[in-house]
Amino acid sequence: MEQCRRGECKDCKDFEIKVRAVLAMKTIAVVGMSSQEERPSYQVGKYLIEHGYDVIPVRPDGGEILGRTVVGSLKEIDRPVEIVDVFRRPEDCEEIAADAVSIGAKVLWLQEDIVSPAAEKIANDAGLLFVMDTCIKKMHEKYFGE
């Protein structure tokens, strides 16, 4: 079986075990969550909320999305965060990874088409679970049905 960019195949058992462990966590900061309904980050955030997750939208312009107060950065969150789910360009991910470590997150998840070896190294060195180039919503649907 051919290896993917993460060094593990989306269909392998180890990946499934890791994803199931991540999805058992319930507090998710969605970095780059949009207020525009047609954007994937909005759709994923909405899906997660509908499936019982405590979603914290993170984007610099503040406001409110789906009835939840938007925070400007991970460091502004006033409660523990388990998963940091990222919808940002790869060049932004190294700083986001460092912030995820500094707030005590357990997981750094980079959405589809977001690949950052630098963020991966920061997360792995700090002992975070790390998923890259994969949609958290699709994995929830795959392993928990929808």
Phi, psi and omega in degrees: 000134181287138178281145176266182182303330182281351185083013177208147184271142181300339182262001183279158185294320180299319179296316179300317180299316180296313182296318178298321178296318179295314184290348174283343176281152190240348182254118187232122170269121180258103183277122182092017180294130182265153173270358180272119187302331183280351182278141179304323181295325176293312182298319179293314178302315179299315179301314182297317177299315180297340180254024169089009180273147174270101185262131177246108178289136180234119174196147188298334186276000176065206180096214182216139176226127179052039178076009181245138180291131178274134174256152185283335180202166178301324183292346179272355181286132187259018177212165182297141177241131179268314184240133170251112182257124192247125172242066180221165179296150180307323182293344177271347192285333179297313178294320179297320178298316179298319178294321178300318177297314185295332179269359177083022177299156179261340186220139167243121183238118176259126185293176182308139178070011175250112183234121180216096176301328179295316177295320178300316180297315179300312181297312181296317180298330181270357178085014176282149167290145185223132175228137184225145175060040184215140180272123181296325178295314179297324179290322177297315179299318183295314187266340182238000176074153178203000000 
